[in-house]
Amino acid sequence: MKHLSSLLLLFFLSSQLAFAITVAEVEPNNVCAEAQLINEMNGITTDANVEVGPGYFVKSPSDLTDIYTFTINADGTLDFYISATNTVDVYIGAAACGTNPLTINDATSDSTSINVNNGDTITVRLEGKNDDYTYGFDLVF
């Protein structure tokens, strides 16, 4: 009976963990009309953890903006974590693409959380500086 209790506890704990799924950047995703859909977050209703990257900023030819989008089908909190090899500006939220406020300014590593509502279409816009470098970010719901 002791082993059964341990197995049930182990099963319960493992079912509560959200394992990360990795998604690669796909070009073009430099303007709102070409925003990359993150299928692994699109339409989620329960816990999810998605890693996006590596993404690339290129100085020439200019590719210093990357835009991602997805729709949440539940109320909750979305956590965002960024890591980059140079500073990056992040705009994240449910406003129309291109109109979200600056959320993270000139960071190489930072995080933020936003409240989301069922049906919100979330846009993540990353603005690089005038250089070649990489980034990655995590979304946890």
N, C-alpha and C positions, 0 to 999 in steps of 0.2 A: 504494500500500500504506500510505503514511503517513496518508492521509485515512481509510482503512478503520480503522486503529488508533485514530485520533482519534474517529471515529464510534462505535466499539465502547466506548471509554472513556466518552464522553458518555452513551451509552445505559445503561451500567452505573451511572454516578453518578446519573442521573435516576431510575433504577428503585429506588435506595436511599433516596430522599427520601420522607418521609411528608407529603403535602400536607394542610393543615388543612381541615377541613370545619366549617362554622359551623351551630350548632343554636340556635334561639330558645327561650326559656323559655315553657312552656305552663302556664297555670293551670287548675284548682287543682293545686298540688303542695306543699301546706303540711303535710301529715301523711303518715305512712308508707304508709297505704292508698292515697294519691293520688300517690305518688312518680312523677316523670316519667321514663319509660324513655328512655334515650339510645340509640336504635336504631343509630346509627352506631358505637357502641362495643360493643353487645350481640352476643356470640358471636364477637368477633374472635379471630383466631389469629396474626395478623402485625402489623407496625407500623401504628400509627394515631395520628392527631393530630386531636383534635376541640376546637373552640372553642365554648363555651356562653355565650350572652349576646346582647344585654344582658339581664340579669335585673333585676327591680325589687323593692325593699322599699318597702312603703307603711305609713306610721304609722297612718292611719285611712281605712277600716276596717283593722284590724290584719292585716298580711300580712308578718310579719317572719321567717318560716321558709320556705325552699325546699329540697325534697328531690329528688334525682336517683338513678337506679339503672341498673345494667347488669351483665351476666354476662361474665366473661373466660373464654375457652376455650383458654388457654395459660398456662404459667408465665412469669413475668418481673417487670419493675419498672414500676410505673405512676407517672409524674411528674404532679404537680398544681401549677398556677400560678393564683393568684387576684389580681385587681385590682378595687378598689372605690372609690367616691367617699366612703366613710365606713368606719369599722372594722367588721369582720365576724369571726365565729367560724366555724371549719370543722371538721367531724367527717367523716372519711373512712376507710373500711376495709371489711373483709369480714364484720364482726359483724352481727348482726340489726339492722335499721333502728332507729335511735333509741338504740342501745347502743354505738356506736363512741366511742372516747375523743376528747376535744378535741385536735385536731391543730395548728390554727393559731388563736392567740388575739389578738383585737383588732388585726387587720392590715388595712391598705389595699392592701398588695402583699406577697406572700410565696409561698413554694413549699415543697413537701415531696415525698418519694418513699415509696412503700410496695411491699413485695413481695407479689405475687399468685400464686395457684395456679390451675391449670386447674379450672374449675367454680365459682370464687369469684363470688358476687354482691356487687358493690361498691355501697355507698351513700355518697353525698355529701350531707351536710346542712349548709346554710348558715344561720346565725342572725344577723340584722341587729340593729342598735341601734334605739332609738326615734326614727326619722326616716325621711324619704323619700329614697332614693338608688338608684343602679344598681351592678351588678357584672358581671363576666365572669370565666370561668375556662377554662383549657386543660387537657386530659387528653392525655398522650402516653404511648403504650405501645410 
